[in-house]
Amino acid sequence: PFASLADPWIKQRATEDPEWYAWSAIKQLIQAYGRIVRTPDDFGVTVVMDAGFGRLIRDNRELFPKFVLDAIKEEKK
């Protein structure tokens, strides 16, 4: 969900404000997570298959809403 650093504007902004870059990725994840379940009767599972996800959480835990952190289940290999 990270914006491309090949874009000069994104790269400059990420360099100046790393928290903005992390929040942009987190926001994309939260929006995708929220699209799965639309009604109380819906059920869905979000699977993030990216080794960098753990680092994103570890380095930016304070930017994640509690409901998202509560829903994360780590599956061991």
N, C-alpha and C positions, 0 to 999 in steps of 0.2 A: 504493500500500500504506500510505499515511499514515493514521493514525487521524484521525477528524473533529475539527477544532478547534471545531466547534459544540457538542460535548459539554463542559460546564464542567469536569468532572474532568480530561479529556484536556488541555484548554487550560491549566489550572492546572499540571498535572504537566509539560507541555511547556515552560512558561515557567520553572518551577523547575529543570528538568533536560533541556535540549535534547538531550543525548546519549541519554537514555532514549527520546525521541521518534524520533530517527534510528534507534536500535537496533530499536525496534518495527517500523519500516518495513523495515529490512534483514532482520529475522527473518521477516517475512511473505514477502519475496522469496525467501529461502533455502528456506523451507518449500514454496513453489510450485515452485521449481526442482527440489527433491528428489522431488516427486510424479511427475514425468514418467518417470523411469527407475527401475524397481523390481528388475530382474534384470540380470545381466551381458549378456544378449542384447538388452535393450531399447536403443532409441535415441530421442532426443528433442532438440528445439531449444526453448529459451526465448527469446521475443522480448519485450523491454520497449520499449514505444512511448510513452515519456513523456520529454519534454524535461528534466524535473527529475532524471532518473536520473543523468546525468553529474555534476550538482552534488552529489547524494547521495554518489556515490563520491568525488568530489574532496574534499568536506568531511569525510568519515568513513571514509577508506580503512582506517584502523587497526581499524575495527569489522567489516570483511568478512573472512571466512576466506580464506586463500590460494587454496584450490581454486576458490572462486567468482571471485576476481580473475583467476586464470589462465584461466578459461573465458570471460571477457568478451571479445567481439570487437566493436569499434565499426565500424559501417557508415557510411561517408560518404555524404552526399546528393549 
